[in-house]
Amino acid sequence: MINSGTLDRKIDFWQYQEFKNEVHATEQKLVKVLSTWARIEPARGREYYEAQRTKDADVFKITMRYRENIDSNMIIKYKKQEYTIQTIADPYMRHESLELYCTFKHRGTANE
């Protein structure tokens, strides 16, 4: 059972969707599809070690209540940070929570 008191970050899920522009050409735009509460923490253990092979990326585990409509094509935004979903896990297949293993890419040398 997930402790809802630990879900202390409001995150937004964004997804690219296709639209027709004024000249009827197809464009892709990033659209917010969902907001929810979650916990964001650095990944630990083996997942952290394996994920560190990705250069210039930090790996985080985002825990949230279970939802069926989450997929790895979505982008998670928390404040000015963007996370790319690498893996989605449903612990013990109980449909109570989701663990999203994500990478956070550093842009330039300054962290926000």
MMTF fields as JSON, N, C-alpha, C and O atoms, coordinates in Angstrom:
{
  "mmtfVersion": "1.0.0",
  "mmtfProducer": "UNKNOWN",
  "numBonds": 447,
  "numAtoms": 448,
  "numGroups": 112,
  "numChains": 1,
  "numModels": 1,
  "chainsPerModel": [1],
  "groupsPerChain": [112],
  "chainIdList": ["A"],
  "bondAtomList": [4, 2, 8, 6, 12, 10, 16, 14, 20, 18, 24, 22, 28, 26, 32, 30, 36, 34, 40, 38, 44, 42, 48, 46, 52, 50, 56, 54, 60, 58, 64, 62, 68, 66, 72, 70, 76, 74, 80, 78, 84, 82, 88, 86, 92, 90, 96, 94, 100, 98, 104, 102, 108, 106, 112, 110, 116, 114, 120, 118, 124, 122, 128, 126, 132, 130, 136, 134, 140, 138, 144, 142, 148, 146, 152, 150, 156, 154, 160, 158, 164, 162, 168, 166, 172, 170, 176, 174, 180, 178, 184, 182, 188, 186, 192, 190, 196, 194, 200, 198, 204, 202, 208, 206, 212, 210, 216, 214, 220, 218, 224, 222, 228, 226, 232, 230, 236, 234, 240, 238, 244, 242, 248, 246, 252, 250, 256, 254, 260, 258, 264, 262, 268, 266, 272, 270, 276, 274, 280, 278, 284, 282, 288, 286, 292, 290, 296, 294, 300, 298, 304, 302, 308, 306, 312, 310, 316, 314, 320, 318, 324, 322, 328, 326, 332, 330, 336, 334, 340, 338, 344, 342, 348, 346, 352, 350, 356, 354, 360, 358, 364, 362, 368, 366, 372, 370, 376, 374, 380, 378, 384, 382, 388, 386, 392, 390, 396, 394, 400, 398, 404, 402, 408, 406, 412, 410, 416, 414, 420, 418, 424, 422, 428, 426, 432, 430, 436, 434, 440, 438, 444, 442],
  "bondOrderList": [1, 1, 1, 1, 1, 1, 1, 1, 1, 1, 1, 1, 1, 1, 1, 1, 1, 1, 1, 1, 1, 1, 1, 1, 1, 1, 1, 1, 1, 1, 1, 1, 1, 1, 1, 1, 1, 1, 1, 1, 1, 1, 1, 1, 1, 1, 1, 1, 1, 1, 1, 1, 1, 1, 1, 1, 1, 1, 1, 1, 1, 1, 1, 1, 1, 1, 1, 1, 1, 1, 1, 1, 1, 1, 1, 1, 1, 1, 1, 1, 1, 1, 1, 1, 1, 1, 1, 1, 1, 1, 1, 1, 1, 1, 1, 1, 1, 1, 1, 1, 1, 1, 1, 1, 1, 1, 1, 1, 1, 1, 1],
  "groupList": [{"groupName": "MET", "atomNameList": ["N", "CA", "C", "O"], "elementList": ["N", "C", "C", "O"], "formalChargeList": [0, 0, 0, 0], "bondAtomList": [1, 0, 2, 1, 3, 2], "bondOrderList": [1, 1, 2], "singleLetterCode": "M", "chemCompType": "L-PEPTIDE LINKING"}, {"groupName": "ILE", "atomNameList": ["N", "CA", "C", "O"], "elementList": ["N", "C", "C", "O"], "formalChargeList": [0, 0, 0, 0], "bondAtomList": [1, 0, 2, 1, 3, 2], "bondOrderList": [1, 1, 2], "singleLetterCode": "I", "chemCompType": "L-PEPTIDE LINKING"}, {"groupName": "ASN", "atomNameList": ["N", "CA", "C", "O"], "elementList": ["N", "C", "C", "O"], "formalChargeList": [0, 0, 0, 0], "bondAtomList": [1, 0, 2, 1, 3, 2], "bondOrderList": [1, 1, 2], "singleLetterCode": "N", "chemCompType": "L-PEPTIDE LINKING"}, {"groupName": "SER", "atomNameList": ["N", "CA", "C", "O"], "elementList": ["N", "C", "C", "O"], "formalChargeList": [0, 0, 0, 0], "bondAtomList": [1, 0, 2, 1, 3, 2], "bondOrderList": [1, 1, 2], "singleLetterCode": "S", "chemCompType": "L-PEPTIDE LINKING"}, {"groupName": "GLY", "atomNameList": ["N", "CA", "C", "O"], "elementList": ["N", "C", "C", "O"], "formalChargeList": [0, 0, 0, 0], "bondAtomList": [1, 0, 2, 1, 3, 2], "bondOrderList": [1, 1, 2], "singleLetterCode": "G", "chemCompType": "PEPTIDE LINKING"}, {"groupName": "THR", "atomNameList": ["N", "CA", "C", "O"], "elementList": ["N", "C", "C", "O"], "formalChargeList": [0, 0, 0, 0], "bondAtomList": [1, 0, 2, 1, 3, 2], "bondOrderList": [1, 1, 2], "singleLetterCode": "T", "chemCompType": "L-PEPTIDE LINKING"}, {"groupName": "LEU", "atomNameList": ["N", "CA", "C", "O"], "elementList": ["N", "C", "C", "O"], "formalChargeList": [0, 0, 0, 0], "bondAtomList": [1, 0, 2, 1, 3, 2], "bondOrderList": [1, 1, 2], "singleLetterCode": "L", "chemCompType": "L-PEPTIDE LINKING"}, {"groupName": "ASP", "atomNameList": ["N", "CA", "C", "O"], "elementList": ["N", "C", "C", "O"], "formalChargeList": [0, 0, 0, 0], "bondAtomList": [1, 0, 2, 1, 3, 2], "bondOrderList": [1, 1, 2], "singleLetterCode": "D", "chemCompType": "L-PEPTIDE LINKING"}, {"groupName": "ARG", "atomNameList": ["N", "CA", "C", "O"], "elementList": ["N", "C", "C", "O"], "formalChargeList": [0, 0, 0, 0], "bondAtomList": [1, 0, 2, 1, 3, 2], "bondOrderList": [1, 1, 2], "singleLetterCode": "R", "chemCompType": "L-PEPTIDE LINKING"}, {"groupName": "LYS", "atomNameList": ["N", "CA", "C", "O"], "elementList": ["N", "C", "C", "O"], "formalChargeList": [0, 0, 0, 0], "bondAtomList": [1, 0, 2, 1, 3, 2], "bondOrderList": [1, 1, 2], "singleLetterCode": "K", "chemCompType": "L-PEPTIDE LINKING"}, {"groupName": "PHE", "atomNameList": ["N", "CA", "C", "O"], "elementList": ["N", "C", "C", "O"], "formalChargeList": [0, 0, 0, 0], "bondAtomList": [1, 0, 2, 1, 3, 2], "bondOrderList": [1, 1, 2], "singleLetterCode": "F", "chemCompType": "L-PEPTIDE LINKING"}, {"groupName": "TRP", "atomNameList": ["N", "CA", "C", "O"], "elementList": ["N", "C", "C", "O"], "formalChargeList": [0, 0, 0, 0], "bondAtomList": [1, 0, 2, 1, 3, 2], "bondOrderList": [1, 1, 2], "singleLetterCode": "W", "chemCompType": "L-PEPTIDE LINKING"}, {"groupName": "GLN", "atomNameList": ["N", "CA", "C", "O"], "elementList": ["N", "C", "C", "O"], "formalChargeList": [0, 0, 0, 0], "bondAtomList": [1, 0, 2, 1, 3, 2], "bondOrderList": [1, 1, 2], "singleLetterCode": "Q", "chemCompType": "L-PEPTIDE LINKING"}, {"groupName": "TYR", "atomNameList": ["N", "CA", "C", "O"], "elementList": ["N", "C", "C", "O"], "formalChargeList": [0, 0, 0, 0], "bondAtomList": [1, 0, 2, 1, 3, 2], "bondOrderList": [1, 1, 2], "singleLetterCode": "Y", "chemCompType": "L-PEPTIDE LINKING"}, {"groupName": "GLU", "atomNameList": ["N", "CA", "C", "O"], "elementList": ["N", "C", "C", "O"], "formalChargeList": [0, 0, 0, 0], "bondAtomList": [1, 0, 2, 1, 3, 2], "bondOrderList": [1, 1, 2], "singleLetterCode": "E", "chemCompType": "L-PEPTIDE LINKING"}, {"groupName": "VAL", "atomNameList": ["N", "CA", "C", "O"], "elementList": ["N", "C", "C", "O"], "formalChargeList": [0, 0, 0, 0], "bondAtomList": [1, 0, 2, 1, 3, 2], "bondOrderList": [1, 1, 2], "singleLetterCode": "V", "chemCompType": "L-PEPTIDE LINKING"}, {"groupName": "HIS", "atomNameList": ["N", "CA", "C", "O"], "elementList": ["N", "C", "C", "O"], "formalChargeList": [0, 0, 0, 0], "bondAtomList": [1, 0, 2, 1, 3, 2], "bondOrderList": [1, 1, 2], "singleLetterCode": "H", "chemCompType": "L-PEPTIDE LINKING"}, {"groupName": "ALA", "atomNameList": ["N", "CA", "C", "O"], "elementList": ["N", "C", "C", "O"], "formalChargeList": [0, 0, 0, 0], "bondAtomList": [1, 0, 2, 1, 3, 2], "bondOrderList": [1, 1, 2], "singleLetterCode": "A", "chemCompType": "L-PEPTIDE LINKING"}, {"groupName": "PRO", "atomNameList": ["N", "CA", "C", "O"], "elementList": ["N", "C", "C", "O"], "formalChargeList": [0, 0, 0, 0], "bondAtomList": [1, 0, 2, 1, 3, 2], "bondOrderList": [1, 1, 2], "singleLetterCode": "P", "chemCompType": "L-PEPTIDE LINKING"}, {"groupName": "CYS", "atomNameList": ["N", "CA", "C", "O"], "elementList": ["N", "C", "C", "O"], "formalChargeList": [0, 0, 0, 0], "bondAtomList": [1, 0, 2, 1, 3, 2], "bondOrderList": [1, 1, 2], "singleLetterCode": "C", "chemCompType": "L-PEPTIDE LINKING"}],
  "groupTypeList": [0, 1, 2, 3, 4, 5, 6, 7, 8, 9, 1, 7, 10, 11, 12, 13, 12, 14, 10, 9, 2, 14, 15, 16, 17, 5, 14, 12, 9, 6, 15, 9, 15, 6, 3, 5, 11, 17, 8, 1, 14, 18, 17, 8, 4, 8, 14, 13, 13, 14, 17, 12, 8, 5, 9, 7, 17, 7, 15, 10, 9, 1, 5, 0, 8, 13, 8, 14, 2, 1, 7, 3, 2, 0, 1, 1, 9, 13, 9, 9, 12, 14, 13, 5, 1, 12, 5, 1, 17, 7, 18, 13, 0, 8, 16, 14, 3, 6, 14, 6, 13, 19, 5, 10, 9, 16, 8, 4, 5, 17, 2, 14],
  "groupIdList": [1, 2, 3, 4, 5, 6, 7, 8, 9, 10, 11, 12, 13, 14, 15, 16, 17, 18, 19, 20, 21, 22, 23, 24, 25, 26, 27, 28, 29, 30, 31, 32, 33, 34, 35, 36, 37, 38, 39, 40, 41, 42, 43, 44, 45, 46, 47, 48, 49, 50, 51, 52, 53, 54, 55, 56, 57, 58, 59, 60, 61, 62, 63, 64, 65, 66, 67, 68, 69, 70, 71, 72, 73, 74, 75, 76, 77, 78, 79, 80, 81, 82, 83, 84, 85, 86, 87, 88, 89, 90, 91, 92, 93, 94, 95, 96, 97, 98, 99, 100, 101, 102, 103, 104, 105, 106, 107, 108, 109, 110, 111, 112],
  "secStructList": [7, 7, 7, 4, 4, 4, 7, 7, 3, 3, 3, 3, 3, 3, 3, 3, 3, 3, 3, 3, 7, 6, 6, 1, 7, 3, 3, 3, 3, 3, 3, 3, 3, 3, 3, 3, 3, 3, 3, 3, 3, 3, 7, 7, 2, 2, 2, 2, 2, 2, 2, 6, 6, 1, 6, 6, 3, 3, 3, 3, 3, 3, 3, 3, 3, 7, 7, 6, 6, 7, 7, 6, 6, 7, 3, 3, 3, 3, 6, 6, 3, 3, 3, 3, 3, 3, 3, 3, 3, 7, 4, 4, 4, 7, 1, 1, 3, 3, 3, 3, 3, 3, 3, 3, 3, 7, 7, 1, 1, 7, 7, 7],
  "xCoordList": [0.848, 0.0, 0.891, 1.86, 0.564, 1.348, 0.911, -0.284, 1.881, 1.597, 1.402, 2.362, 0.173, -0.13, 0.579, 0.73, 1.017, 1.739, 3.113, 3.684, 3.648, 4.966, 4.873, 5.897, 3.678, 3.48, 3.391, 2.301, 4.557, 4.608, 5.031, 5.332, 5.061, 5.437, 4.325, 3.885, 3.877, 2.849, 3.563, 4.305, 3.333, 3.995, 2.962, 1.777, 3.44, 2.589, 3.132, 4.343, 2.236, 2.597, 2.254, 1.148, 3.214, 3.065, 3.283, 4.026, 2.623, 2.736, 2.633, 1.897, 3.383, 3.286, 2.017, 1.718, 1.268, 0.065, 0.135, 0.693, -0.44, -0.407, -1.598, -2.722, -1.319, -2.327, -2.115, -1.002, -3.169, -3.061, -2.915, -3.69, -1.929, -1.752, -2.592, -3.389, -2.398, -3.235, -3.059, -3.945, -1.948, -1.743, -1.987, -1.565, -2.665, -3.059, -1.883, -2.013, -0.747, 0.401, 0.322, -0.194, 0.822, 0.788, 1.944, 3.096, 1.628, 2.611, 2.447, 1.356, 3.537, 3.448, 3.649, 4.575, 2.768, 2.858, 2.847, 2.208, 3.566, 3.589, 2.373, 2.185, 1.541, 0.284, 0.258, 0.618, -0.171, -0.301, -1.534, -2.627, -1.343, -2.447, -2.878, -3.958, -2.042, -2.369, -1.518, -0.344, -2.106, -1.372, -1.699, -2.842, -0.691, -0.914, 0.181, 1.175, -0.01, 0.976, 1.887, 1.445, 3.17, 4.145, 5.307, 5.428, 6.155, 7.406, 8.541, 8.521, 9.525, 10.676, 11.919, 12.179, 12.688, 13.903, 14.954, 14.613, 16.226, 17.268, 17.112, 16.753, 17.383, 17.333, 18.509, 19.572, 18.31, 19.351, 19.629, 18.898, 20.694, 21.0, 21.386, 21.999, 21.022, 21.417, 20.856, 21.548, 19.602, 19.01, 19.828, 20.041, 20.283, 21.084, 22.412, 22.827, 23.076, 24.371, 24.238, 25.033, 23.246, 23.058, 22.683, 23.162, 21.837, 21.365, 22.455, 22.383, 23.457, 24.519, 25.377, 26.206, 25.195, 25.918, 25.497, 26.228, 24.318, 23.854, 24.616, 24.537, 25.338, 26.157, 25.284, 24.237, 25.734, 25.077, 23.612, 22.796, 23.277, 21.897, 21.886, 22.686, 20.992, 20.762, 19.51, 18.591, 19.473, 18.343, 17.533, 18.084, 16.223, 15.32, 14.205, 13.831, 13.683, 12.493, 11.351, 11.423, 10.298, 9.099, 8.003, 7.633, 7.479, 6.428, 5.119, 5.059, 4.065, 2.748, 1.666, 1.949, 0.435, -0.679, -0.834, -0.473, -1.361, -1.506, -2.479, -3.542, -2.098, -2.947, -2.631, -1.477, -3.64, -3.437, -2.927, -2.324, -3.146, -2.874, -1.475, -1.262, -0.532, 0.839, 1.683, 1.642, 2.455, 3.352, 4.69, 4.83, 5.662, 7.026, 7.231, 8.337, 6.215, 6.311, 6.015, 6.145, 5.621, 5.282, 6.526, 7.532, 6.433, 7.477, 6.883, 5.746, 7.651, 7.199, 7.879, 9.088, 7.08, 7.632, 7.32, 6.193, 8.346, 8.194, 8.953, 10.177, 8.235, 8.777, 9.479, 8.838, 10.784, 11.487, 12.271, 13.063, 12.057, 12.792, 11.938, 10.726, 12.59, 11.917, 12.558, 13.781, 11.716, 12.171, 11.663, 10.516, 12.517, 12.164, 11.961, 12.847, 10.808, 10.497, 11.276, 11.199, 12.025, 12.776, 12.049, 11.953, 11.537, 10.884, 9.689, 9.736, 8.613, 7.423, 7.209, 7.118, 7.128, 6.943, 5.689, 5.417, 4.938, 3.774, 4.199, 4.08, 4.702, 5.243, 4.254, 3.117, 4.709, 3.941, 2.632, 1.765, 2.474, 1.283, -0.009, -1.033, 0.053, -1.109, -1.979, -3.069, -1.538, -2.267, -2.553, -3.61, -1.593, -1.723, -0.853, -1.239, 0.332, 1.265, 2.051, 2.06, 2.71, 3.625, 4.97, 5.04, 6.037, 7.385, 7.917, 8.048, 8.222, 8.717, 10.2, 10.576, 11.037, 12.468, 12.74, 12.502, 13.244, 13.364, 14.768, 15.51, 15.121, 16.379, 16.067, 15.079, 16.945, 16.884, 18.139, 19.247, 17.977, 19.118, 19.524, 18.686, 20.82, 21.346, 21.548, 22.107, 21.102, 21.267, 22.339, 22.149, 23.453, 24.549, 25.245, 25.224, 25.856, 26.599, 25.857, 26.173, 24.891, 24.163, 22.919, 22.151, 22.722, 21.509, 20.507, 20.873, 19.243, 18.196, 17.581, 16.679],
  "yCoordList": [-1.183, 0.0, 1.243, 1.319, 2.191, 3.413, 4.408, 4.586, 5.055, 6.062, 7.396, 7.979, 7.871, 9.085, 10.318, 11.306, 10.281, 11.406, 11.613, 12.698, 10.577, 10.706, 11.252, 11.577, 11.36, 11.904, 13.427, 13.995, 14.074, 15.494, 16.407, 17.578, 15.903, 16.706, 16.642, 15.555, 17.793, 17.852, 17.788, 18.702, 16.706, 16.524, 16.569, 16.309, 16.904, 16.957, 15.987, 15.88, 15.287, 14.404, 15.11, 15.623, 15.131, 15.766, 14.721, 13.758, 14.925, 13.978, 14.741, 15.722, 14.276, 14.886, 14.413, 13.219, 15.367, 15.048, 15.771, 16.864, 15.144, 15.728, 16.654, 16.352, 17.805, 18.794, 19.254, 19.189, 19.713, 20.356, 21.847, 22.44, 22.46, 23.909, 24.64, 24.027, 25.966, 26.777, 26.452, 26.763, 25.838, 25.437, 23.936, 23.343, 23.335, 21.927, 20.954, 19.81, 21.417, 20.524, 19.946, 20.597, 18.748, 18.093, 18.589, 18.6, 18.994, 19.443, 18.629, 18.144, 18.479, 17.85, 18.908, 19.717, 18.89, 19.831, 19.039, 17.992, 19.559, 18.954, 19.449, 20.654, 18.51, 18.834, 18.184, 17.017, 18.951, 18.382, 17.489, 17.908, 16.24, 15.286, 14.886, 14.322, 15.171, 14.706, 15.426, 15.705, 15.727, 16.219, 15.295, 14.866, 14.989, 14.117, 14.348, 15.018, 13.788, 13.879, 12.653, 11.545, 12.877, 11.797, 12.066, 13.149, 11.054, 11.172, 11.053, 10.164, 11.937, 11.909, 11.685, 12.437, 10.642, 10.343, 9.747, 9.142, 9.914, 9.298, 7.783, 7.183, 7.166, 5.706, 5.142, 5.759, 3.963, 3.347, 1.929, 1.367, 1.373, -0.034, -0.318, 0.514, -1.497, -1.961, -1.081, -0.805, -0.638, 0.217, 1.497, 1.969, 2.053, 3.272, 3.01, 3.789, 1.919, 1.596, 1.39, 1.925, 0.624, 0.354, 1.628, 1.861, 2.44, 3.639, 4.695, 5.543, 4.677, 5.657, 5.515, 6.381, 4.456, 4.293, 5.332, 5.595, 5.925, 7.001, 8.268, 8.723, 8.833, 10.012, 11.242, 11.395, 12.107, 13.388, 13.239, 14.111, 12.161, 11.97, 11.461, 10.598, 11.989, 11.479, 10.62, 10.911, 9.563, 8.641, 8.819, 8.855, 8.932, 9.12, 8.084, 7.593, 7.765, 6.92, 7.825, 8.503, 7.828, 8.605, 7.617, 6.777, 7.72, 6.825, 7.587, 8.713, 6.963, 7.594, 6.53, 5.333, 6.975, 6.033, 5.376, 5.966, 4.176, 3.411, 4.092, 4.565, 4.131, 4.594, 3.741, 3.369, 3.426, 2.596, 3.39, 2.807, 4.68, 5.462, 6.076, 7.038, 5.559, 6.07, 5.214, 3.986, 5.872, 5.109, 5.819, 6.978, 5.129, 5.643, 6.721, 7.248, 7.061, 8.151, 9.504, 10.539, 9.502, 10.742, 11.384, 10.721, 12.678, 13.444, 13.946, 14.416, 13.846, 14.322, 15.657, 15.804, 16.625, 17.923, 18.186, 18.003, 18.618, 19.07, 20.388, 20.419, 21.457, 22.81, 23.011, 22.874, 23.334, 23.552, 22.326, 22.409, 21.204, 19.986, 19.069, 18.963, 18.41, 17.449, 16.079, 15.95, 15.067, 13.692, 12.848, 12.984, 11.991, 11.062, 9.685, 9.183, 9.076, 7.775, 6.685, 6.568, 5.89, 4.773, 3.445, 2.609, 3.265, 2.011, 2.311, 3.222, 1.536, 1.654, 0.317, -0.718, 0.334, -0.902, -0.799, 0.238, -1.885, -2.034, -3.035, -4.242, -2.545, -3.454, -4.537, -4.254, -5.778, -6.965, -7.112, -7.888, -6.375, -6.444, -6.228, -6.848, -5.343, -5.088, -3.939, -3.737, -3.188, -2.032, -0.998, -0.366, -0.832, 0.176, 1.391, 2.527, 1.133, 2.219, 1.915, 0.785, 2.945, 2.792, 3.362, 4.383, 2.691, 3.206, 3.508, 2.61, 4.765, 5.21, 5.519, 6.409, 4.795, 5.074, 6.011, 5.677, 7.196, 8.283, 8.855, 8.739, 9.476, 10.203, 11.692, 12.136, 12.426, 13.886, 14.359, 14.139, 15.001, 15.465, 16.858, 17.746, 17.032, 18.345, 19.145, 18.641, 20.37, 21.25, 22.275, 23.097, 22.229, 23.157, 22.805, 21.653, 23.798, 23.545, 23.969, 23.489, 24.845, 25.337, 24.495, 24.255, 24.048, 23.311, 24.286, 25.214, 24.073, 24.965, 24.347, 24.931],
  "zCoordList": [0.0, 0.0, 0.0, 0.755, -0.831, -0.933, 0.136, 0.376, 0.778, 1.782, 1.058, 0.555, 1.007, 0.239, 0.785, 0.067, 2.042, 2.612, 1.994, 2.098, 1.351, 0.718, -0.698, -1.299, -1.238, -2.585, -2.465, -2.393, -2.445, -2.105, -3.249, -3.016, -4.47, -5.633, -6.677, -7.052, -7.143, -8.186, -9.537, -9.897, -10.279, -11.569, -12.691, -12.481, -13.88, -15.068, -16.105, -16.294, -16.769, -17.869, -19.171, -19.341, -20.087, -21.388, -22.468, -22.28, -23.606, -24.718, -26.032, -26.139, -27.031, -28.352, -29.04, -29.061, -29.607, -30.367, -31.697, -31.8, -32.714, -34.058, -34.268, -33.868, -34.915, -35.247, -36.678, -37.2, -37.303, -38.624, -38.399, -37.648, -39.041, -38.904, -39.957, -40.668, -40.043, -40.927, -42.407, -43.204, -42.798, -44.202, -44.377, -45.37, -43.413, -43.414, -43.416, -43.852, -42.93, -42.738, -41.324, -40.415, -41.139, -39.833, -38.97, -39.404, -37.755, -36.769, -35.505, -35.203, -34.767, -33.457, -32.388, -32.458, -31.396, -30.284, -28.987, -28.884, -28.002, -26.683, -25.909, -25.745, -25.43, -24.763, -23.383, -23.232, -22.375, -21.026, -20.994, -21.375, -20.529, -20.51, -19.103, -18.926, -18.092, -16.747, -15.714, -15.956, -14.564, -13.391, -12.229, -12.071, -11.412, -10.26, -9.233, -9.509, -8.05, -6.979, -7.034, -7.338, -6.733, -6.805, -5.853, -5.28, -5.7, -4.954, -5.965, -6.816, -5.879, -6.771, -5.917, -4.978, -6.25, -5.496, -6.426, -7.443, -6.084, -6.92, -6.932, -5.919, -8.08, -8.166, -7.381, -7.31, -6.792, -5.961, -6.43, -7.246, -5.9, -6.143, -7.579, -8.248, -8.045, -9.372, -10.485, -11.464, -10.341, -11.366, -11.528, -12.645, -10.408, -10.461, -11.167, -12.025, -10.808, -11.407, -12.912, -13.684, -13.328, -14.754, -15.51, -16.62, -14.911, -15.6, -15.711, -16.601, -14.848, -14.901, -16.15, -16.427, -16.896, -18.144, -19.174, -20.129, -18.981, -19.861, -19.494, -18.353, -20.423, -20.127, -19.922, -20.551, -19.036, -18.754, -18.341, -18.64, -17.667, -17.229, -15.791, -15.428, -14.984, -13.642, -13.708, -14.473, -12.907, -12.926, -11.65, -10.549, -11.813, -10.691, -10.738, -11.803, -9.553, -9.455, -9.033, -8.008, -9.834, -9.525, -9.182, -10.002, -7.952, -7.475, -7.433, -6.94, -7.954, -8.005, -7.837, -7.872, -7.656, -7.622, -8.989, -10.007, -9.015, -10.257, -11.221, -10.821, -12.477, -13.58, -14.788, -15.002, -15.579, -16.761, -17.957, -18.859, -17.991, -19.196, -19.24, -19.978, -18.485, -18.481, -19.427, -19.359, -20.318, -21.191, -21.329, -20.937, -21.879, -21.935, -22.999, -23.12, -23.762, -24.73, -24.097, -24.751, -22.833, -22.138, -21.544, -21.293, -21.327, -20.66, -19.353, -19.319, -18.288, -16.98, -16.703, -16.881, -16.263, -15.891, -14.42, -13.96, -13.703, -12.325, -12.227, -12.36, -11.998, -12.029, -13.369, -14.41, -13.378, -14.646, -15.102, -16.041, -14.451, -14.782, -15.652, -15.464, -16.605, -17.477, -17.306, -17.261, -17.211, -17.042, -18.213, -18.639, -18.715, -19.78, -19.154, -18.463, -19.39, -18.797, -19.53, -20.753, -18.767, -19.322, -19.088, -19.987, -17.858, -17.472, -16.577, -15.75, -16.747, -15.899, -15.207, -15.866, -13.861, -13.097, -12.231, -11.627, -12.185, -11.305, -10.229, -10.435, -9.066, -8.058, -7.653, -7.275, -7.739, -7.356, -8.126, -7.723, -9.235, -10.09, -9.3, -9.585, -8.306, -7.447, -7.934, -7.4, -8.92, -9.434, -8.34, -8.334, -7.41, -6.362, -6.647, -6.371, -7.204, -7.477, -8.745, -9.234, -9.267, -10.392, -9.975, -9.29, -10.396, -10.227, -11.615, -12.447, -11.861, -13.156, -13.006, -12.243, -13.724, -13.708, -14.87, -16.031, -14.531, -15.503, -15.509, -14.534, -16.632, -16.703, -16.753, -17.338, -16.121, -16.126, -16.825, -16.335, -17.952, -18.726, -18.254, -18.098, -18.033, -17.668, -18.944, -19.918, -18.937, -20.086, -19.738, -18.841, -20.437, -20.154, -18.845, -18.411, -18.223, -16.996, -15.751, -14.663, -15.87, -14.699, -14.48, -15.412, -13.247, -12.878, -12.303, -11.582, -12.623, -12.097, -10.886, -10.286]
}
